[in-house]
Amino acid sequence: MNTSERTPVVSRSVIVPFILITSLFALWGLANDMTNPMVRGFQKVLELTNTQASLVQLAFYGGYFTMAIPAALFVNKFSYKKGVLLGLALYATGALLFWPAASNESYGFFLAALYILTFGLAFLETTSNPYILSMGAEETATQRLNFAQMFNPMGSILGLLIAQNFVLGALQSDDTTADGTPIYDTLSESAKSVIRTSDLEIIRNPYVILGLVVLLFFVLIALMKMPENKQQEATVNFSESVKRLWKQPKFSFGVIAQAFYVGAQIMCWTYVYQYAETLGIDSKSAVWYGLAGYVIFLIGRTIGTALMTKIDSGKLLMLFGFGGMLTLIGAIFLPGMLGIYALIGTSLFMSIMFPTIYGIALEGQGEDAKFGAAFLVMAIVGGALLPYLQGYMLDFGGVGYEDITFLGVSEMRFSFILSLLCLLVVALYGRKVYKSYHSK
């Protein structure tokens, strides 16, 4: 009999702590995907170029890169629980800083608030992912993490609905005339100032409310007795741990693959709104296409978690990587609405990638898992750098999305060649794992 069939994915003794930590996956998913549409919101309100607007993602995902190693060092000295609590405190602080940022009407202040907020997310992801892996037998660890990660797109869907119904749909700067001409562009500076103040307050409010919710989770976890994993929470020499990790191709290639995967995900989920605009779809309606991507992502995560009991995780990662490349080819070259449908379909294949790469790279790492987790979270910086590069590509011919063409398609469509190349790296990693490690 298969051992994983006899071993529970989560034992009853840790079920309540498991639920609490799993809920955090939804909490940072909410922040991630409430922020993606804000790129377009800030661009409209503050009249930014594509490159300037992409600084939202640079600040947001740059925070992960900055704080992942300090988070691992903190957990190494203290515990997973204290790491989670510090992460929640930083998350709440960054979210609440949106209030003074809106009062000052400063884009730089908003970027700083997002940067601090993601310090907290870096702590949470660096801590929660290996914490979930440690809450049970190692042979069921990847299944356990995939299950916990299923709640991440649920938070993403909620974040997107908040962005649509309480932010994008309420922004006056996005209003147009009957023929589609932006009204905001035709106003005097004094009239724009009034709208700018109102719109920045609209952007502010959901983050402030989110900050208060995060504080509630801080209190709940602070009061709860949480499990400890003596092996993984033991103090480890940092430099020796890092040397051991980076000598293993399965881990080092995994970090690279994770960076490219996150870059692909954020590009597909951020620029679907601009893609929709080229098809004559307004910002509020475009959110439905983003939402469809998240629903498909959740379905894919559910299917992928089930398939993982039958198909090797490395092989499944390879197959999903190639599948995502095919849908991105469709997003680039298929005409009209078929292109955006293909782009949305990419979410199905991206669904299992983060937790699967994460679980594979940390297989058998034991006490080194906390530092391995830090590097895998640092890899999220791919979500900061690659969207910035895509924004730069979109500005080649001007601030529009169809100023020039490449290979017979607009710059908007062609820019998704970056996501295609990213998923190629993921597919190659899955193939390497399957052929060199799991087949043995």
N, C-alpha and C positions, 0 to 999 in steps of 0.2 A: 504493500500500500504506500502511496505517496505520503511522505512525512508532512507536507504542507496541508494535506487533507485532514490529518489528525491534530495538527497544532492550530489552536484558535488564533485568528488574526489579532484580536484584542481580548485579553483575559478580563473576567468580571472584576477582579481586584483593582483594576486601573480604569474602569469604564468612565467614571465621572471626570477624573483628570484628563482622560483622552478626549472626552467631549469638549471640555473647556479649551484645551490646546487646539483641537480641530476647529473650533469656532473662530480662532484667530486667523485661520487660513481664509475664511470668508471676510474677515475684517480688513486684511490687507488687500484682498482682491477688490473690495469695495473702493479703497483709496486709489488703487492702481487704475481702475477703469472708470472711476468718476473723473479722474485727471485726464485720461486720453482725449475726451471730447473738449476739454478745457483749452487744449492747444488752439482749436478753432475759435473758441470763445475769446481768449486773450487776443488772438490775431485780429478779430473784428473790433473789439472794444478799444484796443490800444493802437490799432492801425500798424501792425507789425508785418515784416516780410516773412516768408516761409522759414527762412533760416533763423530769424529772431524768435519766432513763435516756437520753433523746435527746442529752444533753450529750456522750455518747460520740462521736456523729457530729459534733457541733459542734467538739469538740477535734480529732477526726481530720481532718476536711476544712477546719477553720479553719487548720490548719498549712500547707495548700497556699496559702491566700490570703496568709498572713504571709510565706512564704519564696520565693514565685515570682519576684518582682522582684529580691531579693538574689541568687537563683540565677542569673538572667540577667545581672546585673552582674558576678558572679564569672566566668561563662563568657566574657563580653565581655572581661574583663581577662586571663584565662588561656586555657582551652581546653575543648572538650567532654569530653575524657578526664578532666581534673582536676575538672570539675563532676560527672561520674559518680562519681568516687572519693570526693569529699566527701559526695555523696548517700548512698553506701553506708555511710560512716562514721557519719553521723547516724542512718540507718535502724537500724544495729546498736546504737547507743547507746540509742535509744528502746526497742528491743525488750528489751535486757538490763536496762533500768531496771524492768521488770516484776518482777524479783526483789525489790528493796527495797520496791516498791509493795505487793506481797503480804505481805511481812514486817510492814509498817506497817498493813496492812488499811485503807488510805486510798483512797477513791474519787478524791479530788483528786490523789493521787500517780499513780494509774493514768491519769487524764486528762492529766496533765503528761507522762507517758511516751509516751502516744499522740501528743500534740502534737509532741514532739521527733522521734518516729518519722516523722511526716508532714513534718517539715522535710526529712528525707532523701528521702521520696517526691517532694516538690516539686522538689528538685534533680534527681532522676532523671527525672521527667516533663518538666520544663522543658528538660533536656539531651537525653534519649534520643529524644524525638519529632522535634525538628528534626535531630538527628544521623542518624536513620534516613532522613529526607527528603533529607539531603545525600549519602547514600551511593549516588549514581547520578544518572541523568538526571532533569531536572525533570518531563518528560512522564510518567514512571512513578512519581513521588514518592507520589501518593495511593494507588496500588496497593501500593507498597512498605510504606507505613505501615499500610494495612489488613491486609496479610499479617502484619506484626510484631504488630499489635494482636490477631490471632487467638490469640496465646499468652497474652494477658491473661485471657480466660475460662478457659483451661486452669488457670492459677494460681488463679483464682476457685473452680473446681470442687475443686481440691485443698484450698484453704483451708476450704471449706464441709465437706468430708469430715473434715478435722481437727477442726473445731468440733463436728461431730456425734458422731464416734466417741471423741474424747479429751476433750471438754469437756462439751457439753450432756448427753450420755448418762450422764456420770459425776457430775453435780451432785446432791448429796443434797438441796439446798434445793428441788429441783424434784420430789421424790418426792411421790406422792399415795396416798391410801387407795384401797380397791377401788371406792368410790363417787365417786372423783375429787376428794375434799377434800385441799387441800395440807397435808401433814404439818407443814411448816416453820412455818406460821402458828399452829399449836397448841402449839408448844414454848415452854419457859421461855427467858429471855434467856441463861442459862448454856449451855443445850443448843444454842441458836442460835449462840452464840459458837464452839463447837467445830466445828459444821458450816461456819460462815462461814470459819474459818481453813483448813479442808480444801478448800472449794470455790474460794477465792481462789488457792490453790496450784495447783489444777487449771487454772484460767484462765491462770495465770502460765506454766506449763511450755512450751506450744507457742511462745510468744513468745520465750522464752529460747533455745530450740533454733533458731528462725528467725534470731535475732540471730547465732548462730554460723555458720549457713549463709551469711548475708550477708557476714560477714567473709571467708569462703572466696572469694566472688565478688570481693571487694575485692582480694585477693591475685592472683587470676587476671588481672583487668583491669589491675592495676598492672604486672604483668610482660609483658603483651601489647603489641606495637607496634600502635597504633590509627591509622586513617587521619585525615587532616586535610582540611578543606575551606577553602581559603584565603579564598574569598569570604565564606562565612558565619561563619568564625571571626575575620575581621578586626575590629579594634577600631572600634566605631561610637559616635558621639555619642548619648548616651541621649535627651536631650530632643528632638533633631532627629528621631531615629528614631521616637519616640512620636508626634510631631506628624504625621509622614508616615503612620503606621499608622492613627491615629484619624480622618484625613481621608477614609479609604476606607470607605464603608458596608459593603462586603463583609466587611471585617475587623471593624468595630465591631459590626455586627449579629451576626457570627459569635461574638464573645465573649459577647454576651447570650444567643444561642441555646445556646451551650455550658453556661452557668450553669443554664439551665432544663432542659436535657437531663440533666445530672448530678443535679440535684435530683429529677427524675422517676425516674431509675434507682435512686438510693439509697432513695427512698421505697418504690418497688415491691419492692426486694430486702430492705429492713429490716423492713417491716411485713407481709410475707407470713406471718411467723411468728405475729403477733397475729391476722391474718385467719384463719389456720388454727385458732387457739385458739377462735375464735367458732364454728367448725364441729365442736368437740369433739376436735380433733387435738392430741396432746401435743407438747411442744417437740422431742423427739428425732425423732418421726415427721414433724414439720413440716419438718425439714431436707430431707427427700426432695423436698418441693415446691419448696424453694429450689434444690435441686440440679437439678431438672427445668428450672427457669427458666434456669440457667446452661448446661445442655446445649443448650436451644433457642436461647439467645443465641449459642453457638458455631456451631451449625448456620446460624443467620441470618447470622452474620459471614462464614461460608464462602460461602453463597449470594450474599450481597450483594457480596462481593469479585468473584465471577464475573460477576454482573450488571453491575457497574461497567464491564466491558469492552464492554458493549453499550448501556447506558443512561447518559445523562448523570448525573453525581454529584449535581447539584442536584435534578434531577427525581426520582431515586431516593430522596433524602433527604425530599422532599415526600411521596412515596407512602408511605414507611415511617412518616412522622409521622402521616399520616391513618389508616394501619392501626393504629398504636398507640392512637390515640384511640378507635377502634371497640372494641378489646379492653378498654380501660379503662371504657367505657360498660357493657360486659358485666360487668366486675368489680364495678361499682357496683350494677347492677340485676338481673343474672341470679340466680336463687334457688340456695341450697344450694351444692353442689360445682361447679356450672357457673361460679359467680362466681370461685372460686379458679383454675379452669382458664383462664378468660379473663385473669386477672391474670398467670398464668405465661406465657400466650401473648404478652403485651406484650413480653417479652424478645426475641422474634423480630424485632420491629420496631425495638426500641432498639439492636439489635446493631451496626449500621453507623454510628450517629450520632456517637459521639465522634471516631473517626479521620476521618470524612468532613467534619464541620464543621471539624476541625483542618486537614485538608489543603486544603480550599477557602479558608479564611481566610488561610492562609499562601502560597497560590499567587502566585508572582512577587515575593515579598517580599525575596529575596536576602539581603543582609547584615542587614536588619531582622528576619529570621526569629527570631533568638534572643530579642528583646524581644517580638515578636508571640507567640511560644511562651509567654513568661512570663504574658502577660495571659490566654491561653487556659487555662493551668494555674490561674491565680488564679480563673478562672470556676468551678473545682471547688468554690468556696465555696458554690455552690448546693446541694451535697450536705451542707453544714453547716446552712444556714438553713432550707431547705424541710422536711426531716424534723423539725426542731425545731417548725416551725409545724404540721406534721401531728400531732406529739405533743401540742401545745397544744390542737388541735381534739379529740383523743381524750379529753382531760381535762375537756371542757366539762360533762359530766353526772356526772363522778366518774372513778375510776381504772379502771373497767371499760370494755369496748369496745362495749357495747350498752345504755348507760344511757339514751340518748335517740335519737330518729330525725329524719332530714331527708328530705323527699320520699319518705317511706315506707320508707326503708332505715336501718340502724343507722349510728351515727357512724363506725364502723370502715369500712364500705363507702363512705359519703359522703365521707370524708376523701380518697379517691383522686381527687376532683375536682381537687385540686391537681396531680396528675400529668397529668391530661387537659389542663389549661390549659398546662402546660409543653410537652407535645408539640405543642400547637397552635402555639406560638411556633417550635418547630423546623420544623414543616411550612411555616410562612410564610417562614422563612429559606430553606428549600430552593426554594420557589417564586420568591422574589426573585432568588436566584442563577441559577436556570434561565432566567427571563424576561429579566433585566436584563444578565446577563454571559455565560453559556454559550451562549445561543441566538445570540449575535452571532459 
